[in-house]
Amino acid sequence: MRSISLILAITLTGTAYAQQGPVKTDAYHYKIEKAITASKGAVVSAHPLASQAGLLMLRQGGNAVDAAIATQLALAVVYPAAGNLGGGGFLVAHLKNGKNIAIDYREKAPAAASRDMYLDQNGHANTALSQDGHLACGIPGTVAGLFASLPYAKLTIQQLIAPAILLAEKGYAITEREASSLNKRRDEFKKLNTQENAFVKAPLWKAGDTLIQKDLAATLKRIRDNGRAGFYEGETARLITAEMQRGHGLITTADLKAYEAKERTAVTFPYKAYQVVTMPLPSSGGIALQQMMGMVEPYPLNAWGFHSVAAIQLMIEVERRAYADRAKYLGDPDFVKVPVKELTAASYLKGRMADYDPKKAGISKYVPAGSIYESTETTHLSVMDGEGNAVSVTTTLNGSYGSKVVVGGAGFFLNNEMDDFSVKPGVPNMYGLVGAEANAVAPGKRMLSSMTPTIVLRKGKPYLVTGTPGGATIITSVFQTLINVLEFNLSARQAVDAPKFHHQWLPDEVVVEEDFDQTPLDHLQRMGYKIERGTTIGRVELIKINEKGMLEAVGDKRGDDSAAGY
């Protein structure tokens, strides 16, 4: 294998570069760092090269927003299963001036989409159409989100995008996990694409192979040179719509040009001595997290202890109730009236727990959504800088490699986010989540999401920055990570790597990871819970301020996640 050291710093200019000196990132011999401690800045993401790209921006004088933008762009190259230009996401930030921001760049349904577009002539849902291929694609929001974030950054888009261009054009060595992932999807890539692309290789991919993406590099250069219009107009837009026409998709040039990211008001709520800052609708995560934290707050979790039967059982029951409300009430607030204030009121949450029995399992069919008198493949990154800025970003293609469709000549995967709508009320999506009319398909509507980028403040300053991929399990993974730190006093590393459990109302079962201790599970089964051992739950990226004021950054053990800092 050739050995080429990518000196990413040579693409940047300015006094900060002269002060710091060159920073080398070798795209062929890099190391995964699961945990680091730093004083001036830290980045943690799904891939070491992306974390290094973000760190480079901090070392060049950029802030946490700069690092978040550069990390997202690098993930679009080195983590094609979920990092993306063809998907969407959410950014939550707490700035050094005390301002909280929330930027929504969730994908939208094309103008030609319709409520029953995935139903056959007998009214049955055809989820294959909402999950694979061109008809599954929503209008991408990621690039618009990056430019909506840019006013809060210090550096230029030309500086921020340079590492991604270099990685796409010159290539990087893939890991064993990445090789296996690409090989697993090979047949789908061949079946669902209209043109050859960089992701299918003969013979099969193996660890250490170099992935070069010339078409993607050209797309990134158009963004560098033409800004937002370099994606939503001109040659890239032409390539996207040509791909749609070849595969009978719905996205048009008008859809692309009309897309806008939207700045929203962050969800903020107290939890004991802390303030939680998280994402509002169309993320269901922020509301569900506020509900779950509010429901557990009156109980002595700390005294019960980490993974005690009492603590697990309580947390299962609040997850059940929050997901029941999610299914009934939540959707895009630009299209439906969602009773957020009522769903998160202390009196309502107390009422939701009125039928909680600490001695036996609840039953989902007897625990419906509350009454209100008013109408998995994703990726996360966390950043803190030395100035007091904290950024939490979750982006997604939805399923692994999204729709599996690569835009011919542009080199990036498109999402399959249309499956996150309720294609038919009561019909589960690919993650088993059910929804109602509030999340039905409509032209220009954003589909409901579980992404939950979150920041916890202590005495008004950033204390935790976290989030995770994982589809339906995102909300419960973030919830448990916060409780692990705030109640059970686990270290950052322990909180991230601890085995997780998940309940989402329907199906009425508790999914646990393979390494979960059997002893409490035996007790829960005797109480009436159905337990299913499953695959990994989430891939949390966490940064914590420790007692000495240092940044502790942790990448989840469940993937190639890696932390970087200085």
C-alpha positions as CSV (number, residue, x, y, z in Angstrom):
1,M,0.0,0.0,0.0
2,R,1.4,3.4,-0.9
3,S,2.2,5.7,2.0
4,I,1.3,9.3,1.4
5,S,1.1,11.8,4.2
6,L,-1.7,14.4,3.7
7,I,-0.4,17.6,5.1
8,L,-3.8,19.1,5.4
9,A,-2.5,22.4,6.9
10,I,-0.8,23.4,3.7
11,T,-4.3,24.1,2.2
12,L,-4.9,26.8,4.8
13,T,-3.7,30.3,5.2
14,G,-3.5,32.9,8.0
15,T,-1.5,33.9,11.0
16,A,-2.9,31.0,13.1
17,Y,-1.2,28.6,10.8
18,A,2.1,30.4,11.1
19,Q,1.8,30.3,14.9
20,Q,0.8,26.6,15.1
21,G,3.1,25.2,12.4
22,P,2.2,22.4,10.1
23,V,-0.2,19.7,11.3
24,K,0.1,16.3,9.5
25,T,-2.7,13.8,9.1
26,D,-1.7,10.6,7.4
27,A,-4.7,9.2,5.6
28,Y,-3.1,5.8,5.3
29,H,-1.6,5.3,8.7
30,Y,-4.0,6.8,11.2
31,K,-4.9,5.7,14.7
32,I,-8.3,5.4,16.5
33,E,-8.2,7.2,19.8
34,K,-11.1,6.1,22.1
35,A,-10.4,8.6,24.8
36,I,-8.3,11.8,25.2
37,T,-8.0,14.6,27.7
38,A,-7.3,18.1,26.3
39,S,-7.3,21.7,27.6
40,K,-7.8,23.8,24.5
41,G,-10.3,21.9,22.3
42,A,-11.7,18.5,21.5
43,V,-13.6,16.8,18.7
44,V,-15.1,13.3,18.7
45,S,-16.8,11.7,15.7
46,A,-17.4,8.4,13.9
47,H,-14.0,8.4,12.1
48,P,-10.5,9.4,13.2
49,L,-9.7,11.3,10.0
50,A,-12.9,13.4,10.4
51,S,-12.0,14.2,14.1
52,Q,-8.5,15.2,12.9
53,A,-10.0,17.5,10.3
54,G,-12.1,19.2,13.0
55,L,-9.2,19.5,15.3
56,L,-7.1,21.1,12.6
57,M,-9.6,23.9,12.4
58,L,-9.3,24.5,16.1
59,R,-5.6,24.6,15.8
60,Q,-5.9,27.1,13.0
61,G,-7.8,29.5,15.2
62,G,-11.3,28.4,14.4
63,N,-14.0,27.8,17.0
64,A,-16.2,24.8,17.8
65,V,-18.6,25.7,14.9
66,D,-15.7,25.7,12.4
67,A,-14.6,22.3,13.7
68,A,-18.1,20.9,13.5
69,I,-18.4,22.1,9.8
70,A,-15.1,20.6,8.8
71,T,-15.8,17.4,10.6
72,Q,-19.1,17.0,8.8
73,L,-17.5,17.6,5.5
74,A,-14.8,15.1,6.2
75,L,-17.4,12.5,7.3
76,A,-19.0,12.9,3.9
77,V,-15.8,11.5,2.5
78,V,-14.5,9.0,5.0
79,Y,-17.8,7.6,6.4
80,P,-20.1,7.1,3.4
81,A,-22.5,4.9,5.3
82,A,-23.8,7.9,7.2
83,G,-21.6,11.0,6.8
84,N,-23.1,12.8,3.9
85,L,-23.9,15.6,1.5
86,G,-27.1,13.8,0.4
87,G,-28.9,13.7,3.8
88,G,-29.7,16.1,6.6
89,G,-29.3,16.8,10.3
90,F,-29.5,19.0,13.3
91,L,-27.0,21.3,15.1
92,V,-27.4,22.4,18.7
93,A,-24.8,24.8,20.1
94,H,-24.1,26.8,23.2
95,L,-21.9,29.8,22.3
96,K,-19.5,31.6,24.6
97,N,-21.8,34.6,24.8
98,G,-24.5,32.4,26.4
99,K,-26.6,32.1,23.3
100,N,-28.2,28.7,22.4
101,I,-28.8,27.9,18.8
102,A,-30.6,25.1,17.0
103,I,-30.3,24.7,13.2
104,D,-32.7,22.3,11.4
105,Y,-31.5,21.0,8.1
106,R,-33.7,17.9,8.1
107,E,-34.6,16.7,4.6
108,K,-38.0,17.6,3.1
109,A,-40.5,15.7,1.0
110,P,-40.3,16.7,-2.7
111,A,-43.1,18.9,-4.1
112,A,-44.5,15.9,-6.0
113,A,-44.8,13.7,-2.9
114,S,-48.2,12.7,-1.7
115,R,-49.8,11.3,1.5
116,D,-50.5,7.8,0.0
117,M,-47.5,7.6,-2.4
118,Y,-46.3,4.3,-0.8
119,L,-49.6,2.5,-0.7
120,D,-50.6,-0.1,-3.3
121,Q,-54.0,-0.3,-5.0
122,N,-55.4,-2.2,-2.1
123,G,-54.2,0.4,0.4
124,H,-51.4,-1.7,1.8
125,A,-48.0,0.0,2.6
126,N,-45.1,-0.9,0.3
127,T,-42.2,0.0,2.6
128,A,-39.7,-1.3,0.0
129,L,-40.4,1.9,-2.0
130,S,-39.8,4.2,1.0
131,Q,-36.6,2.4,2.1
132,D,-34.6,1.6,-1.1
133,G,-34.0,3.4,-4.4
134,H,-34.8,6.7,-5.8
135,L,-38.4,7.2,-4.6
136,A,-37.1,7.0,-1.0
137,C,-35.1,10.2,-1.3
138,G,-36.0,13.4,0.5
139,I,-34.5,16.8,-0.6
140,P,-31.0,16.9,1.0
141,G,-30.4,19.5,3.7
142,T,-26.8,19.0,4.9
143,V,-25.1,21.5,2.6
144,A,-27.7,24.2,3.5
145,G,-27.2,23.4,7.1
146,L,-23.4,23.9,6.8
147,F,-23.9,27.4,5.3
148,A,-26.6,28.2,7.9
149,S,-23.9,27.4,10.6
150,L,-21.2,29.4,8.8
151,P,-22.1,32.8,10.3
152,Y,-21.2,31.5,13.8
153,A,-17.8,30.3,12.5
154,K,-14.5,32.2,12.1
155,L,-12.9,30.6,9.1
156,T,-14.0,30.5,5.4
157,I,-15.7,27.7,3.6
158,Q,-12.6,27.3,1.5
159,Q,-10.6,26.5,4.6
160,L,-13.2,24.3,6.2
161,I,-13.8,22.2,3.1
162,A,-10.1,21.7,2.1
163,P,-9.4,18.5,4.2
164,A,-12.5,16.8,2.7
165,I,-11.5,17.7,-0.8
166,L,-8.0,16.3,-0.2
167,L,-9.3,13.1,1.3
168,A,-11.7,12.5,-1.6
169,E,-9.2,13.3,-4.3
170,K,-6.2,11.5,-2.9
171,G,-8.0,8.8,-1.0
172,Y,-7.7,7.2,2.4
173,A,-7.2,3.7,3.8
174,I,-10.4,2.1,4.8
175,T,-10.7,0.1,8.1
176,E,-11.8,-3.6,8.4
177,R,-15.2,-2.4,9.6
178,E,-15.6,-0.2,6.5
179,A,-14.5,-2.9,4.1
180,S,-17.0,-5.3,5.6
181,S,-19.8,-2.7,5.4
182,L,-19.1,-1.9,1.7
183,N,-18.9,-5.6,0.8
184,K,-22.1,-6.4,2.6
185,R,-24.0,-3.8,0.5
186,R,-22.3,-4.6,-2.8
187,D,-25.3,-6.3,-4.4
188,E,-27.7,-3.5,-3.4
189,F,-25.3,-0.9,-4.8
190,K,-25.2,-2.7,-8.1
191,K,-29.0,-3.3,-8.2
192,L,-30.2,0.2,-7.2
193,N,-27.7,2.4,-9.1
194,T,-27.9,3.6,-12.7
195,Q,-24.2,4.2,-13.1
196,E,-20.9,2.8,-11.9
197,N,-19.6,4.4,-8.7
198,A,-16.5,4.3,-6.4
199,F,-18.1,2.0,-3.8
200,V,-18.2,-1.3,-5.7
201,K,-14.9,-3.0,-6.1
202,A,-13.7,-6.3,-7.7
203,P,-12.2,-8.1,-5.9
204,L,-13.9,-7.3,-2.7
205,W,-12.8,-4.5,-0.4
206,K,-10.3,-5.4,2.4
207,A,-8.8,-3.4,5.3
208,G,-6.1,-1.0,4.1
209,D,-7.5,-0.6,0.6
210,T,-7.5,3.0,-0.7
211,L,-10.9,4.6,-1.4
212,I,-10.6,7.4,-3.9
213,Q,-13.7,9.5,-4.8
214,K,-13.0,11.8,-7.7
215,D,-16.6,12.6,-8.4
216,L,-17.2,13.6,-4.8
217,A,-14.0,15.7,-4.9
218,A,-15.4,17.6,-7.9
219,T,-18.7,18.1,-6.1
220,L,-16.9,19.5,-3.0
221,K,-14.9,21.8,-5.2
222,R,-18.1,23.2,-6.7
223,I,-19.3,24.0,-3.1
224,R,-15.9,25.6,-2.3
225,D,-16.1,27.8,-5.4
226,N,-19.8,28.6,-5.6
227,G,-21.0,28.2,-2.0
228,R,-24.5,26.9,-1.3
229,A,-25.4,27.3,-5.0
230,G,-22.6,24.9,-5.8
231,F,-24.8,22.2,-4.6
232,Y,-28.5,23.3,-4.9
233,E,-28.0,24.9,-8.4
234,G,-25.7,24.4,-11.4
235,E,-23.9,21.2,-12.3
236,T,-24.5,19.3,-9.0
237,A,-28.2,20.1,-9.1
238,R,-28.3,18.9,-12.7
239,L,-26.6,15.6,-11.8
240,I,-29.0,15.0,-8.9
241,T,-32.1,15.6,-11.1
242,A,-30.7,13.5,-13.9
243,E,-30.2,10.7,-11.4
244,M,-33.8,11.2,-10.3
245,Q,-35.1,11.0,-13.8
246,R,-33.1,7.8,-14.6
247,G,-34.4,6.1,-11.4
248,H,-37.9,7.6,-11.4
249,G,-37.4,9.7,-8.3
250,L,-39.3,12.9,-7.4
251,I,-36.6,15.5,-6.6
252,T,-36.5,18.4,-9.1
253,T,-34.3,21.4,-9.7
254,A,-37.1,23.6,-8.2
255,D,-37.1,21.4,-5.1
256,L,-33.3,21.8,-4.7
257,K,-33.3,25.6,-5.2
258,A,-36.2,26.1,-2.8
259,Y,-34.6,24.2,0.1
260,E,-33.7,26.2,3.1
261,A,-32.3,25.3,6.5
262,K,-34.2,26.8,9.4
263,E,-33.0,28.2,12.7
264,R,-35.3,27.2,15.5
265,T,-35.5,27.8,19.3
266,A,-33.6,25.2,21.2
267,V,-35.4,23.1,23.8
268,T,-34.1,24.0,27.2
269,F,-35.2,22.5,30.5
270,P,-33.7,22.1,34.0
271,Y,-32.7,18.8,35.5
272,K,-31.8,19.3,39.2
273,A,-28.7,21.5,39.2
274,Y,-28.2,21.3,35.4
275,Q,-29.7,22.9,32.3
276,V,-30.3,20.7,29.3
277,V,-30.1,22.2,25.8
278,T,-31.4,20.0,22.9
279,M,-33.2,19.9,19.6
280,P,-36.8,20.9,19.0
281,L,-39.2,19.5,16.5
282,P,-39.0,18.0,13.9
283,S,-36.7,16.2,16.2
284,S,-38.8,14.0,18.5
285,G,-35.7,13.6,20.7
286,G,-35.8,16.9,22.5
287,I,-39.4,16.6,23.6
288,A,-39.0,12.9,24.5
289,L,-35.8,13.5,26.4
290,Q,-37.5,16.3,28.4
291,Q,-40.4,14.0,29.2
292,M,-38.2,11.1,30.3
293,M,-35.9,13.3,32.4
294,G,-39.0,14.9,34.0
295,M,-40.6,11.6,34.7
296,V,-37.5,10.1,36.5
297,E,-36.5,13.3,38.4
298,P,-38.6,12.6,41.5
299,Y,-37.2,9.2,42.0
300,P,-33.9,8.3,43.9
301,L,-32.0,6.9,41.0
302,N,-28.6,7.7,42.6
303,A,-29.5,5.7,45.7
304,W,-30.8,2.8,43.7
305,G,-27.6,2.6,41.7
306,F,-26.4,2.0,38.1
307,H,-28.2,-0.9,36.4
308,S,-30.1,-1.8,39.6
309,V,-33.4,-3.6,38.9
310,A,-35.3,-0.6,40.3
311,A,-33.5,1.9,38.1
312,I,-33.7,-0.1,34.9
313,Q,-37.4,-0.8,35.4
314,L,-38.2,2.9,36.1
315,M,-36.3,4.0,33.0
316,I,-38.0,1.3,30.8
317,E,-41.4,2.6,31.9
318,V,-40.6,6.2,31.2
319,E,-39.3,5.2,27.8
320,R,-42.5,3.4,27.1
321,R,-44.6,6.4,27.9
322,A,-42.5,8.9,25.9
323,Y,-42.5,6.8,22.8
324,A,-46.3,6.3,23.0
325,D,-46.7,10.1,23.0
326,R,-44.2,10.3,20.1
327,A,-46.3,8.0,18.0
328,K,-49.5,10.0,18.5
329,Y,-48.6,13.6,18.7
330,L,-45.3,14.5,17.0
331,G,-44.6,15.8,13.5
332,D,-43.2,18.8,11.6
333,P,-44.4,21.9,13.5
334,D,-44.5,23.9,10.3
335,F,-47.4,21.6,9.2
336,V,-49.1,20.3,12.3
337,K,-50.0,21.8,15.7
338,V,-48.0,19.9,18.3
339,P,-49.0,20.4,22.0
340,V,-45.4,20.7,23.2
341,K,-46.1,22.8,26.3
342,E,-48.7,20.3,27.5
343,L,-46.6,17.2,26.7
344,T,-43.7,18.5,28.8
345,A,-45.7,20.1,31.7
346,A,-44.8,18.8,35.2
347,S,-48.4,18.0,35.9
348,Y,-48.8,16.0,32.7
349,L,-45.6,14.0,33.4
350,K,-46.7,13.3,36.9
351,G,-50.0,12.0,35.5
352,R,-48.2,9.8,33.0
353,M,-46.6,8.0,35.9
354,A,-49.8,7.6,37.9
355,D,-50.2,4.0,36.7
356,Y,-46.5,3.1,37.2
357,D,-46.1,-0.1,39.3
358,P,-42.5,-0.7,40.5
359,K,-43.3,-4.4,41.0
360,K,-44.4,-5.4,37.6
361,A,-44.1,-4.7,33.9
362,G,-46.4,-2.2,32.2
363,I,-48.3,-3.4,29.1
364,S,-48.1,-1.1,26.1
365,K,-51.6,-1.7,24.9
366,Y,-52.8,-0.5,28.3
367,V,-50.3,2.4,28.3
368,P,-51.5,4.5,25.3
369,A,-50.5,8.1,24.5
370,G,-51.6,10.4,27.2
371,S,-54.8,12.5,26.9
372,I,-54.2,16.1,26.0
373,Y,-57.0,18.5,25.6
374,E,-55.5,20.1,22.5
375,S,-54.9,18.8,19.3
376,T,-29.9,3.4,12.2
377,E,-27.8,4.9,9.9
378,T,-26.8,8.2,11.4
379,T,-23.7,9.8,12.7
380,H,-22.9,12.2,15.5
381,L,-20.1,14.6,16.4
382,S,-19.4,16.6,19.6
383,V,-17.0,19.6,19.8
384,M,-15.8,21.9,22.6
385,D,-13.3,24.7,22.2
386,G,-11.2,26.6,24.7
387,E,-13.4,29.7,24.4
388,G,-16.6,28.2,25.9
389,N,-18.3,27.2,22.7
390,A,-19.9,23.7,22.5
391,V,-21.5,22.1,19.4
392,S,-23.5,18.9,19.1
393,V,-24.4,17.7,15.6
394,T,-26.3,14.7,14.4
395,T,-26.6,14.0,10.7
396,T,-28.1,11.1,8.8
397,L,-28.9,9.3,5.6
398,N,-31.4,7.2,7.6
399,G,-30.6,3.6,6.8
400,S,-27.0,2.5,6.2
401,Y,-25.9,4.2,3.0
402,G,-29.4,5.7,2.8
403,S,-31.3,4.8,-0.3
404,K,-28.2,3.0,-1.6
405,V,-28.4,5.4,-4.6
406,V,-25.2,7.3,-5.6
407,V,-25.7,10.4,-7.7
408,G,-24.1,9.6,-11.0
409,G,-21.1,11.9,-11.6
410,A,-21.5,13.5,-8.2
411,G,-20.2,10.7,-6.1
412,F,-22.4,10.8,-2.9
413,F,-25.3,8.7,-1.5
414,L,-28.8,10.0,-1.3
415,N,-30.9,9.5,1.8
416,N,-34.0,7.3,2.3
417,E,-35.6,9.6,4.8
418,M,-39.1,9.3,3.3
419,D,-39.3,6.2,5.4
420,D,-39.3,8.4,8.5
421,F,-42.8,9.6,7.6
422,S,-45.7,7.5,8.6
423,V,-46.3,6.0,5.2
424,K,-49.5,4.7,6.7
425,P,-50.7,5.4,10.2
426,G,-49.8,2.5,12.4
427,V,-47.4,0.8,10.0
428,P,-43.9,0.5,11.4
429,N,-40.9,2.0,9.6
430,M,-37.6,0.3,9.2
431,Y,-36.8,0.9,12.9
432,G,-40.2,-0.4,14.1
433,L,-41.5,3.0,14.9
434,V,-45.1,3.7,14.3
435,G,-46.7,7.1,13.7
436,A,-50.0,8.8,13.2
437,E,-51.5,11.5,10.9
438,A,-49.2,14.2,12.4
439,N,-46.3,12.6,10.6
440,A,-48.0,11.8,7.3
441,V,-46.3,12.6,4.0
442,A,-46.9,16.0,2.5
443,P,-45.1,18.1,-0.1
444,G,-42.3,20.3,1.5
445,K,-42.8,18.7,4.9
446,R,-39.9,17.5,7.2
447,M,-40.2,14.0,8.4
448,L,-40.1,13.3,12.1
449,S,-36.6,12.4,13.5
450,S,-35.2,10.7,16.5
451,M,-31.8,12.6,16.3
452,T,-31.1,14.2,19.7
453,P,-27.9,16.4,19.7
454,T,-27.7,17.6,23.3
455,I,-25.6,19.9,25.6
456,V,-25.8,20.0,29.4
457,L,-24.8,23.2,31.2
458,R,-23.6,23.5,34.8
459,K,-23.7,26.9,36.3
460,G,-24.4,28.3,32.8
461,K,-21.3,26.8,31.2
462,P,-20.9,23.7,29.0
463,Y,-20.5,20.5,31.0
464,L,-21.5,17.7,28.6
465,V,-21.8,17.6,24.8
466,T,-23.3,14.4,23.5
467,G,-25.4,12.6,20.9
468,T,-25.5,9.3,19.0
469,P,-26.7,7.6,15.9
470,G,-29.1,4.6,16.2
471,G,-32.5,5.3,14.6
472,A,-35.2,4.6,17.2
473,T,-32.6,4.0,19.9
474,I,-31.0,7.4,19.7
475,I,-33.3,9.0,22.3
476,T,-32.9,6.2,24.9
477,S,-29.1,6.1,24.3
478,V,-28.8,9.8,25.0
479,F,-31.2,9.6,28.0
480,Q,-29.2,6.7,29.5
481,T,-25.8,8.4,28.9
482,L,-27.0,11.6,30.7
483,I,-28.4,9.6,33.6
484,N,-25.2,7.6,33.8
485,V,-23.2,10.8,34.4
486,L,-25.7,13.0,36.2
487,E,-27.2,10.4,38.6
488,F,-24.8,7.4,38.7
489,N,-21.6,9.4,38.6
490,L,-20.0,7.2,35.9
491,S,-16.9,8.5,34.2
492,A,-17.2,9.8,30.6
493,R,-15.7,6.5,29.3
494,Q,-18.0,4.3,31.5
495,A,-21.1,6.3,30.6
496,V,-20.4,5.8,26.8
497,D,-19.4,2.2,26.9
498,A,-21.9,0.9,29.4
499,P,-24.4,-1.6,27.9
500,K,-27.6,0.0,26.8
501,F,-31.3,-1.1,26.9
502,H,-34.2,0.2,24.8
503,H,-38.0,0.2,24.9
504,Q,-40.0,2.1,22.3
505,W,-43.6,1.3,23.3
506,L,-44.2,-0.9,20.3
507,P,-43.2,-3.7,20.0
508,D,-43.7,-4.3,23.7
509,E,-40.2,-5.7,24.4
510,V,-36.9,-4.5,26.0
511,V,-33.9,-4.8,23.7
512,V,-30.6,-5.1,25.5
513,E,-27.0,-5.4,24.2
514,E,-25.2,-8.7,24.1
515,D,-22.9,-7.7,27.0
516,F,-25.7,-6.7,29.4
517,D,-25.5,-8.4,32.8
518,Q,-28.0,-11.3,33.0
519,T,-28.8,-10.9,36.7
520,P,-31.1,-7.8,36.6
521,L,-32.6,-9.2,33.4
522,D,-33.7,-12.3,35.2
523,H,-35.5,-10.1,37.8
524,L,-37.1,-8.1,35.0
525,Q,-38.4,-11.2,33.3
526,R,-40.0,-12.4,36.5
527,M,-41.7,-9.0,36.7
528,G,-43.2,-9.7,33.3
529,Y,-40.9,-8.0,30.8
530,K,-40.0,-9.6,27.5
531,I,-36.3,-9.3,27.0
532,E,-34.5,-9.5,23.6
533,R,-30.8,-9.5,23.3
534,G,-29.9,-7.6,20.2
535,T,-27.1,-5.9,18.3
536,T,-25.3,-2.7,19.4
537,I,-27.4,0.2,20.6
538,G,-26.1,3.6,19.6
539,R,-22.5,5.0,19.2
540,V,-22.3,7.8,21.6
541,E,-19.8,10.7,21.2
542,L,-19.3,12.5,24.5
543,I,-17.2,15.4,25.8
544,K,-17.2,16.2,29.5
545,I,-15.6,18.9,31.5
546,N,-13.9,17.2,34.5
547,E,-13.2,18.5,38.0
548,K,-9.9,20.1,36.8
549,G,-11.6,21.9,33.9
550,M,-10.1,19.6,31.3
551,L,-12.0,18.3,28.3
552,E,-12.5,14.5,28.4
553,A,-13.6,13.3,24.9
554,V,-14.7,9.7,24.4
555,G,-15.5,7.8,21.2
556,D,-17.8,4.9,21.5
557,K,-16.3,1.4,21.6
558,R,-19.0,0.2,19.2
559,G,-17.4,1.6,16.1
560,D,-14.3,3.3,14.6
561,D,-15.3,6.4,16.6
562,S,-12.3,8.5,17.6
563,A,-11.5,11.5,19.7
564,A,-8.9,14.2,19.0
565,G,-7.8,17.2,21.0
566,Y,-5.0,19.5,22.1
